[in-house]
Amino acid sequence: MNYDVAIIGAGPGGTDAAEHAAAHGLRVVIFEKNKLGGVCLNEGCVPTKALLHSAHLLSEALEGKKYGLTIPEAAFDLSKVMARKTKILKKLGAGIRIGLQGHEVEIVTEEAQLTGRSDAGFTIAAGEATYTARHVIIATGSRAFIPPIDGLSDVPFWTAKEALELEELPQRLVVLGGGVIGMEFVSFFSTLGVEVTVVEMLPKILGPMDEELASELQKSFEKRKVTFHLSTKVTAVREGKVIAEHEGETLEIPFDKLLVSVGRRAVTDGLGLETVGVELQRGAIVVDEHLQTSVPGIYAVGDVNGTSMLAHTAAREGQVAVHHIAGIADEMSYRAIPGIVYTDPEIAAVGKTEQELRTAGIDYEVHRVPMTLSGRFIIENEQGNGFCKLLTDKEGVILGAHLFGNGSSEILVPAIMAIEQRMKLWELARIVFPHPTVCEIVRSATLH
């Protein structure tokens, strides 16, 4: 029961860290009270993409005539789509288990709690057993934040978790929150013909993401009859209606189903952090550039540290933490963390936005081209549009990249690498991109 590394939480950060640590010859135990894969696999990233892909295929089929195809019987079978989603989750969950077992990681399906320290390291209680580890990585993730809105607790509502288990489509859906998660559900439900209304406190959707991207996505959804109430505060929820205020006016917005998607909060309760003195700030665990907490030997990766609540960030943070434990020089960089919105059309971004650069007083240049410069994009997106925008400083160093259009998530990678490596525009322009591909639009932007 003595280990080199104990990991609490088996989401992307925890499982990647476990395999990486084991590959470096460390003896590893991982604790997960729910399903392997965490929120990302079971009630977040993966199931939403499974549903969105089915909805996108339906949209393509219904618009087949644009591609010279006639598909008269295209229809959406919700029960079969949900069954496929469940099958995918089981397959990927089994793959995670096989991967951990292949690295000889001990898997404990119990809730774990730090109980103190001993000469051998930190002690952890799980079930009826006690474990000891020289190092601990906390990777417990986050949960949906439920705002203190009058009457909300008296009305049945969805978070992302419940929305992914729906058995029938509502006629009218109100989404509280215009962030990334909310917008992906807006895309899914509006594609299937649900009447969708979005209520957002901020003057724009997608929070800190590029204003142009947010505006274009909103316009795209409005063409599907999605209604947006921006700069609007929800004051109460009653059976079948949301009561809100906008510029002094009271609004009553009817719904059949209500989806609450106003952010997430780190899961730190019940971990016993206070027994060893781990420092928290605004509910999240404080870490340094090695993901080490205020207690040497204890690390926190992923959503629980509140820095960047994204699965791919968690995976890299887990690697950095393991490297520090193994004595390998490394530190976390957040310079080029990609952000994707898997809507239809898709959004992908990395690095600085124009708003951030203006606020910081940094002179910058915009290199913007339409997606229709890519022959492959035109082939695959009849009557579709979009753009690729690169932001550079006056010396040509690439600071940000923002893409709008289907396929954006898959073609952002060269821009991510360029920003992380502080490449200049001319250096990226010298890279040979394959043709015809959508990704060559990134190179086209370097030439404008």
N, C-alpha and C positions, 0 to 999 in steps of 0.2 A: 504493500500500500504506500510505498515511498516512490515519488516520481521527481524527475527533473523539472517538468512543467505540468501544471494543472490548468486547464482551460475551462472556464464557466461560460457556456453558451456555444451552440453548434450551428450558428449562421455562417455566412460567407467569411467573416473575419475569423471566427473560431476554428472552422474546419480547415481553412487554408493554413492558419498558423499551426494547427496540430500536425498536418502532413509535412509542413516545412520543417518544423522542429524535429519530427521523427526522422526525416531525411538527413538531418544533421547529427544523428546518432543520440538524440535525447529521448529519455523515457517519458511518454506523454499519456495523460489521462484527460478525457474531455467529458464534461457533464452537460446533459441536456434533458430538462424535465418534459419538454414537448417533443415535437418531431425534428429530426435532423434536417438541416437546411434553414432553420429559423423562419423569420417573417418573410424574407426574400423569396424563398422557395414555396412556402406553404400558403401565404396570404398577402403576397406583395408582388415583387418584380415578375416572377415567372407566370403565375396564374393570370395576371392582368394581360400579359403579352399573348398568352394562349387565346384568351377571349378576343383581344384586339385583332389578332391575326385572322380569326374566323370572320369577324365583322368586316375586315378589309377585303377578304376574298369574296364575301357576299356583295360588297360594293362594286368590286371589279366585275363580278358576274352580271350584276344588274345593268352595268354600263358597258357590257361586252360589245355592243354595236359600234362603239368608238374604235374597236380593234378589229372590226369585221366579223364579229362572232354573234350568234343568236343563241341565247340561253333562256328559253321561255319559262322554265320551271325552277329557277333559282329561289331558294327559300331558306330561312334560318330555323333550324330545329334546336331550340334551347337546351332540351334535355341531352341531346347527343353532343352538343358543344361542351356542356358542363362535364359530361362523362369523359370526353377526350381530355379536357383539362385535368381531371382527376387522375387519369391514366398517366399523363405526362409527369405529374407531381410524384406519383408512386415510382415511376421509372427513375427519375432523377434522384429521389430520396434513397432508393436502393443503390444507386451509383455512388452517392456520398458515403454510405455505410461501407460499401466494398472498398472504396478508396482509403478510408480510415483503417479498416481492418488490414488492408494490404500493407499499410505502413506500421502495423502492429500498435496502433493507438487503442488504448483501453477506453471503451465507451460505457458510460454510466448513465442510465436513464432515470435519474433522480434529481430533485432540486438540491442545489449545492449552496452551502453557506460557510463563509470564513468564520472560524471560531477562535483564532489566535495564532500564536507562533510557538515553535519549540526549537530545540537545538538543531533539529533536522530541517526546519523551514516553517512554512505556513501550514496550519491545520485546517482541514475542510471537512465538514459533516455533510453526508449525503445518504439519505435513507437511514439504515441502522449502522452504517460504517463510517469510519474516520480515515481520511487520507492526508498524506503529508507531501508537500512539494516545495522545492527550493525556489521556484518561481511560479507566479500565478498570472494568467492573462484573463481579464474580464471582458467578455464579448456578449453581453446579455441583450444588446439591441435597444429597441424603443417600442413604444405602444402609441396608439392614436390618442391625441389630446382631445378631451371633451370639454368644450368651453362652458362656463357657468351661465348659461342662457335660461332665463325664466321660462319654466314649463317644458324644457327639453327632456328632462328625466321622466316626464309623465307621458311622453309620446314615443312610440316605437320608431327607432331610426337605425340607419345603417352607418357603420364605418366601412372602410375598405374590406375588412374581413367578412362582414355579412353580405356586402354587395357581391362578393365573389362566390357566394353560395345561393344566389337567387334561383327560385324555381319558376317564376313567371315574370314577364316584363310589366313594369308599371306603365300607366298611361301618361302620368305627369310626374317628373322627377325634379326636385329642387336640390341643388348641390351647394352646400355652405362651404365656401373656400374655393378660390380660383388658382390654387397652386398646381404643381405637376401631377399629383395623384388625382386631384379633382378633374383636371383637364383630360386625363386619360379615360376616366369614366364618362365624361361628357362625350368624348369621341365614340366610345363603344355604344352608349345608349342612343345617341342621336343618329348614328348610322342605322340602328335598328328601328328607327321611326318613333322613338319615345320623345315626348315633348319635354325639353330640358330647360331649366332656368338656373343660372349661376348667380349667387349672391356673394360679393367680395368687398371687404372693408377698404382695401387699397384702391387707388385710381386705375390700376392695371392688373391684368392677370399675370400669373407666373412669377410673382414676387420680384426677386433681384435679376431675373434674366433680361436679356437685351430687349429694349422697348420695341424695336422694329419687329423682332420675332413675335413678341406677345401680341402686337397689333395685327400682324398678318394672320396669326392663328385665330384671333377673335373674329376677324372678318370672314375667315373660312367657315367657322362654326355658325356665324350669323346667317350665312347663305343656306345653312341646314335648318334655319328657324330656331336656333338656340338663342335664348334671351339672356342678356347680361345686365345685372344691377351692380355697377361698380361704385366705389366710395359710399357704400351702403352698409349700415350697421344693423345687425339683427338684434332686436330688443326682446322678443319673446317668440315662443313657439306654442301653438295651440293645435288641437286635433285638426289635421288637414290644412293648416295654413301657417306660414311664416310671417311674423310681423316685423317690419324693418323701417328704418329711417334713412332718408336721403335728402340732404339739403333742406331739412326742416319739414319735409313731407313724409307722412306715414304711408307705408305700403303694406298691403296684404297679398301675399303670394300663395296661391293654393298648390297643394301637392297630394299625390297618392303615396309617394315614398320620399323620404328625406335622407340624403347622404351627407354626413358630417365629415369634412376633410379639411381641417384647419391647422394641420401640423401634427408633429409627433414629439414625445418626450422620452428621455432616457430612462431605461429600467434599472434602477439602483436599489429599490426597496427589497428587503429580505436577504441581502447578500452578506450582511455582517460587516460592512465596510467600516462601521464605527469601532469595531473591536480591534482593528489594526491601525486606525487613524487615517484612512484614505480621504483626501480632501475633495469636496464637491464645490461646484460653483454654478448657480442657477440650475440646480438639479442634475448636472452632468459631472462626470469625473474629470478632474484636471490632470492633464498629461504634458510631458515635455516633447522635444523633437524625436525622442526614441520611443514615444508612447508609454514612458514610465510615469507612474503616478507619484504622489508626494511620499509614498512608501517605497523605498528601494526594493526591487524584486517583484513588485506588483505592477502590471501593465493594464491598460484599457484600450481596446480597439473597437472601431465601428461606431454605431449610433450612440453608444453609452457615453462616449466622451464629448458628444455634441458638436464636434468640429465640422464634419462633412457627412451628413446622413445618407450615404450612398454605398451600395454593396461593393462596388469596385474600390472605393476608398478603404473600406474595411479590410479587404483582401490585402492591399498593399501595406496598410498599417500593421496587420498581423505579421507580415514578412519582416518589417522593420523591427518590431518587438522581438521576434525570434533572433534576428541578427544581433541585436544588442545583448540578448541572453547568451548567444554563442560566441560573443566577442568579435563579431564581424563589423567593421566600420560601415555605418549607414545611418541616415536620418530621413525623416519624412518631409516631403515637399508637397505643398498644396498649390504650386504654381499652375499646374496643368491638370486639374481635376475635371473630367468631362461631365456635362450634364445633358441628359437626353429626355425628351418628352415624346413618348411612343404613340403619339396621336396620328391621325390620318387627316392632313399631312403631318410629317414628322419634323421635329426640331432637334438640333444638336448644337452644343456650344461648349467652348473651353476658353479659359483665360479671362482677360478683362473685358468688360462691356464699355461702350462709349460713355455711359453715364458715370461709371467708376473712374474712367480716365479724366473726364471733365471735372469731377469732384476733386480729384487729386491734383488738378492743375497741370496734367501732363499733355504736351502737344502730341497729337497723333494724326495719322493719315488713314483713310478708309479705302480699301481696295475691294470693290464690289462688282460682281458679275451675276447675270441671271443664270439659273440652272439650265435654261434652254440653250446655253452654249454647248452643253453636253448632248451629243447625238443619242447616247444610251438613255439619258433622262427623257428625251422626247419620245423615244421608242416605247419606254415603259410607263410613261405618264402622259397619255394623249390629252391635250388641252390643260395639262397641269403646268404649274409655274413654281417659282421659288427663287432663292438666291444664295450665294456664298459670299460672305463678307469677312475679310481679314483686316485686322487693326494692327498698325505698326507705329513705332515711335519714329522720330525724325531721322534716325540712323538706319531705319529699315528693320529693326528687331521686331519679330512678330510677337504681339502681346495678347491677341485674342482672335478667335474664329467663331463665326456664327452662321449656321446653315439652316435654311428653311426649305423643305421639300422631302418627299419620300425617298428613303435610302440614306438620309443624312447621318443616322447613327453609325452606319457601316463605312462612311467615307471620311469621318472626322479624324481617324487615327493619325494620318500624316501631320495634321495641324497640331494634335496633342503632342506628338514627338517634337515638332518644331518649337513649340512654346516651352516645353520642358528643357530642351537643349539650347534655348535662347538663340535659335537660328535667325538669320536675316532673310528677307524676302528673296534676294538673289540666290541664296544657298538652296532654298526650297525649290526655286524655279529651275535649278540645274538637275533636279531629280527626275528620272524618266518614269512617267506614270503610264500604265497600260492603256491602250486604246482599242476599241471604244469602251469606256467605263464611265460611270457617274463620278467616281473619285477624281478623275482628271480635272474636274471643275475647280478643285483646290489649286492646282497648278495654274489654271487659267486666271484665277484671281491674283496670283503673284505677278502676272504680266500686265495688270491694269492699275 
